[in-house]
């Protein structure tokens, strides 16, 4: 029986993510912020960046936030910073999930570090202390913990393991702004964390943007210098750095949207709970939630051995879905040297995953239409 009430006669195309509708909620504030930046005549390293960095550091519960151009740069700069500090050397191994987005691995390759792919938990899609332990070697120096799909991957077992083996713990929090573990938010669990503000993220800019968070004042200074050509003082260059800066406009827009992030996260959780409570098709596996506050639902990812058929079926019913991600890193042409490696858990995940519409502006009626379609598949 349909979950939709009889008075609901028609719902138009259900988009995967409607950025126009999301930003329209705050249009007047966003336009005011834009006008403020334009009128200021100051477009880099100004008051808007300082304000946002302070706000986001406070939100994450850390001492320092450094705005950069994008999430990949945030990761690249973090690892480069620890190499400049001498805590990492070329060829050192970094454990990283085998099912992550390619950016996590590109940041390691770019710094001539060696990615060691670790299989995730098939229930949560995140790596665990056990999978980290199984991949430890004499050259392991760091763990890149990816909070995939919005679920916090951190726990005390991982913290203890990293401390025991003197490993750097770096968070890839690009998909998990504000996810908790025992009262601590992502971005505060490890030595440093990378965030992306790509428009489709839970906290999305109106263009590219990223940030690094840390409690280490020395590393914060190194990260900031690396993002500004390697300069601490104008025209004095300590490092061979990058040009990677979060500009005033994006910082001002992010300050507006940060104010509403927790409200949008709560709506994402409500949508996820509707999906979990009412999808009951035997060919569909639902995500496992370890803790309500620990998941911010950047993506709602189901699995099915009939994934491709299911996606076609939903498309025919005007429901947009995406696949995150169709091809695992070790099967990408960019890493052809890994072509003979086998990661069966990751390969299964990439064959079966399908992301349902997850948008804080979705109505309950639209969510129930998705559920009805899935149950009738």
C-alpha positions in Angstrom: 0.0 0.0 0.0 1.3 3.5 -0.9 2.5 5.7 1.9 1.4 8.8 0.1 -2.0 10.2 1.1 -4.7 10.2 -1.5 -4.8 14.0 -1.8 -1.2 14.0 -3.2 -2.0 13.7 -6.9 1.3 14.6 -8.5 4.9 15.3 -7.5 7.3 16.6 -10.1 10.8 15.3 -10.8 12.6 14.6 -7.6 16.1 15.9 -8.0 19.0 14.3 -6.3 20.1 17.7 -4.8 18.5 21.0 -5.5 21.2 23.6 -4.8 19.0 26.4 -6.1 16.3 25.6 -3.5 18.8 25.2 -0.7 20.4 28.6 -1.4 17.1 30.3 -2.1 16.2 29.9 1.6 19.0 32.4 2.5 19.1 34.4 -0.7 18.7 37.8 1.0 21.5 37.1 3.5 23.7 35.7 0.8 23.2 38.8 -1.4 23.9 41.1 1.5 27.1 39.2 2.1 28.1 39.5 -1.6 27.4 43.2 -1.6 29.4 43.7 1.6 32.4 42.1 0.0 32.0 44.0 -3.3 31.7 47.3 -1.4 34.7 46.6 0.8 37.2 46.6 -2.0 39.1 43.8 -0.1 38.9 40.3 -1.7 41.6 38.2 -0.1 42.9 37.8 3.5 40.3 40.2 4.9 37.7 40.4 7.7 35.3 37.9 6.1 37.9 35.2 6.0 39.0 35.9 9.6 35.4 35.8 10.7 34.6 32.5 9.0 37.8 30.8 10.2 37.0 31.8 13.7 33.4 30.6 13.4 34.3 27.3 11.8 37.0 26.6 14.3 34.6 27.2 17.1 32.0 25.0 15.4 34.4 22.1 15.1 35.8 22.7 18.6 39.4 23.4 17.6 41.8 26.3 18.0 42.7 26.9 14.4 41.0 27.0 11.0 42.9 27.8 7.7 40.8 28.5 4.7 42.1 27.1 1.4 40.9 26.9 -2.2 39.3 23.4 -2.1 39.2 20.1 -0.2 41.9 18.4 -2.2 44.3 21.3 -1.5 43.4 21.0 2.2 44.6 17.4 2.1 47.7 18.2 0.0 48.7 21.0 2.3 48.2 18.9 5.5 50.5 16.1 4.3 53.0 18.6 2.8 53.0 20.4 6.1 54.0 17.3 8.1 56.7 16.6 5.6 58.1 20.1 6.0 58.0 19.5 9.8 60.0 16.2 9.2 57.3 14.0 10.6 56.7 12.4 7.2 59.2 11.5 4.5 58.9 10.6 0.8 57.9 6.9 0.6 56.3 6.7 4.0 53.1 4.7 4.1 49.6 6.2 4.9 46.7 3.9 5.4 43.6 5.1 3.5 40.2 3.4 2.7 40.1 1.4 -0.5 36.6 2.8 -1.3 37.3 6.5 -0.8 36.9 9.2 -3.4 40.1 9.7 -5.5 41.0 13.0 -3.9 42.0 11.2 -0.7 44.6 9.3 -2.6 45.7 12.0 -5.0 46.8 14.1 -2.0 49.2 11.3 -0.9 50.6 10.7 -4.4 51.1 14.4 -4.9 53.4 14.3 -1.9 55.2 11.1 -2.9 53.7 9.3 0.0 52.6 5.7 -0.4 48.9 5.0 -0.1 48.1 1.6 1.6 44.5 0.7 0.8 42.5 -0.8 3.7 39.2 -2.5 3.2 36.2 -0.8 4.9 33.5 -2.3 7.1 30.8 -3.5 4.7 28.1 -2.2 7.0 29.4 1.4 7.5 31.7 1.8 4.5 34.4 3.2 6.9 37.6 1.7 7.9 38.0 0.4 11.5 40.7 -0.1 14.0 40.9 -3.7 12.9 41.4 -2.8 9.2 44.1 -0.2 10.2 45.8 -2.8 12.4 45.8 -5.4 9.6 47.6 -2.9 7.3 50.3 -1.7 9.7 53.9 -2.0 8.4 57.4 -0.8 9.3 56.9 2.3 7.1 53.4 3.2 8.3 53.5 6.8 9.6 49.9 8.0 9.3 46.2 7.1 8.9 43.9 9.1 6.7 40.5 8.6 8.2 37.7 9.3 5.8 34.2 10.0 7.2 32.5 8.6 4.1 29.0 9.6 3.2 28.7 11.7 6.4 29.2 9.0 9.1 31.9 9.7 11.6 34.5 7.0 11.3 36.4 7.9 14.5 36.3 6.0 17.7 38.5 5.5 20.8 39.9 2.3 19.5 41.4 4.2 16.5 42.7 6.9 18.8 44.4 4.3 21.1 45.9 2.4 18.1 47.3 5.6 16.5 48.9 6.7 19.8 50.3 3.2 20.4 52.1 3.2 17.1 52.9 6.9 17.0 50.8 7.5 13.9 49.6 10.8 12.6 45.8 10.8 12.4 44.4 12.9 9.6 40.7 13.3 9.0 39.2 13.6 5.5 36.0 15.3 6.7 34.9 16.6 3.3 31.5 14.8 3.6 30.9 15.0 7.4 30.7 18.6 8.6 29.5 18.5 12.2 29.2 14.7 12.7 29.8 13.9 16.4 31.7 11.2 18.4 30.9 11.5 22.1 30.4 15.2 22.0 33.4 15.9 19.7 32.8 17.0 16.1 34.7 15.9 13.1 37.7 18.1 12.5 38.8 17.8 16.2 39.6 14.1 16.5 43.1 13.9 14.9 46.2 16.0 14.4 44.6 17.8 11.5 41.5 17.6 9.3 40.5 18.6 5.7 37.1 20.0 4.8 35.6 20.7 1.4 33.0 23.4 0.7 32.2 22.2 -2.8 28.7 23.5 -3.5 27.1 20.0 -3.0 28.6 19.5 0.4 26.5 19.8 3.6 28.2 23.2 4.1 28.6 24.3 0.5 30.0 27.5 -0.9 28.8 29.0 -4.2 32.0 27.8 -5.8 35.0 25.9 -4.6 36.4 26.2 -1.1 38.1 24.2 1.6 39.6 24.4 5.1 42.1 22.8 7.4 41.4 22.5 11.2 44.0 21.7 13.9 44.8 22.3 17.5 48.5 22.6 16.8 49.5 26.3 16.5 52.9 25.5 14.8 51.3 23.3 12.2 48.5 25.9 11.7 51.2 28.4 10.8 52.9 26.0 8.4 49.6 25.2 6.7 48.8 28.9 6.3 52.2 29.6 4.8 52.0 26.7 2.4 48.7 28.0 1.1 50.1 31.4 0.4 53.1 30.5 -1.8 55.1 29.3 1.2 55.2 32.8 2.6 55.0 33.9 6.2 55.9 37.5 5.5 55.2 39.3 2.2 57.9 38.5 -0.4 59.7 36.2 2.0 59.2 32.5 1.1 60.0 29.8 3.6 58.5 26.9 1.7 57.9 26.0 -2.0 54.2 26.5 -1.5 50.9 26.7 -3.3 48.4 29.4 -4.3 45.5 28.0 -2.3 43.3 30.6 -0.6 39.7 30.8 0.5 38.6 34.2 -0.9 36.6 36.8 0.9 33.4 36.2 -1.1 33.2 32.5 -0.4 34.1 33.1 3.3 31.3 35.6 3.6 28.8 33.2 2.0 30.0 30.3 4.2 29.5 32.4 7.3 25.8 32.8 6.3 25.3 29.1 5.6 27.2 27.9 8.7 24.5 29.5 10.8 21.9 27.1 9.4 24.0 24.0 9.1 22.7 22.2 12.2 19.1 22.9 11.1 19.8 21.4 7.7 21.6 18.5 9.3 18.5 17.7 11.4 16.3 17.7 8.4 18.7 15.3 6.6 18.5 13.0 9.7 14.7 13.1 9.5 14.7 12.2 5.8 17.1 9.3 6.5 14.9 8.1 9.3 11.9 8.0 6.9 13.9 6.0 4.4 15.1 3.6 7.0 11.7 3.1 8.7 9.7 2.5 5.5 11.9 1.0 2.8 11.4 -2.8 3.1 12.2 -4.3 -0.3 14.2 -7.5 0.2 16.6 -6.6 -2.6 17.7 -3.3 -1.0 20.2 -3.1 1.8 19.9 0.0 4.0 22.8 1.9 5.6 23.8 1.0 9.2 23.8 4.0 11.6 26.1 3.6 14.6 24.8 6.7 16.3 22.3 9.3 15.3 24.5 12.3 16.1 27.4 10.6 14.4 25.8 10.7 10.9 25.1 14.0 9.0 23.8 12.2 5.9 25.8 13.9 3.2 24.6 10.9 1.2 22.0 8.2 1.8 23.5 5.2 0.2 21.7 1.9 -0.3 23.0 -1.3 -1.9 21.5 -3.8 -4.3 22.8 -6.5 -6.5 20.3 -5.2 -9.0 21.7 -1.7 -8.7 21.7 -0.7 -12.4 18.2 -2.0 -13.0 17.1 -0.2 -9.9 18.6 3.1 -11.0 17.0 2.8 -14.4 13.6 2.0 -12.8 13.9 5.1 -10.5 14.8 7.3 -13.4 11.7 6.2 -15.3 9.7 7.2 -12.2 11.3 10.7 -12.2 13.6 10.1 -9.3 17.2 11.1 -9.7 20.0 9.0 -8.2 23.8 8.9 -8.3 26.5 6.3 -7.8 29.2 7.2 -5.2 31.3 5.8 -6.7 31.2 3.6 -9.8 34.9 2.6 -9.9 37.2 2.0 -7.0 40.6 3.8 -6.9 42.6 0.7 -7.6 40.6 0.2 -10.9 41.2 3.8 -12.1 43.6 4.4 -15.0 45.5 7.0 -13.0 46.6 4.1 -10.7 47.2 1.5 -13.4 50.1 0.1 -11.2 47.4 -1.2 -8.9 45.4 -3.0 -11.6 46.4 -6.5 -10.3 45.4 -5.8 -6.8 42.2 -7.1 -5.4 40.0 -5.5 -2.8 36.8 -7.6 -2.8 34.9 -5.6 -0.2 35.5 -2.3 -2.0 34.7 -3.9 -5.4 31.4 -5.2 -4.0 30.5 -1.8 -2.6 31.3 0.0 -5.9 29.2 -2.6 -7.8 26.1 -2.2 -5.6 25.9 1.3 -4.1 23.2 3.8 -5.1 22.6 7.2 -3.6 19.0 8.3 -3.1 17.9 11.9 -3.1 19.1 13.6 0.0 18.3 17.3 0.2 17.2 19.3 3.3 14.6 21.0 1.1 12.9 17.7 0.2 9.3 17.5 1.4 8.0 14.4 3.2 5.7 13.8 0.2 8.7 13.6 -2.1 10.5 11.3 0.3 7.5 9.0 0.5 7.3 8.9 -3.3 10.9 7.7 -3.4 10.0 5.1 -0.8 6.9 3.9 -2.6 8.9 3.5 -5.8 11.6 1.5 -4.1 9.1 -0.8 -2.4 7.3 -1.4 -5.7 10.5 -2.3 -7.6 
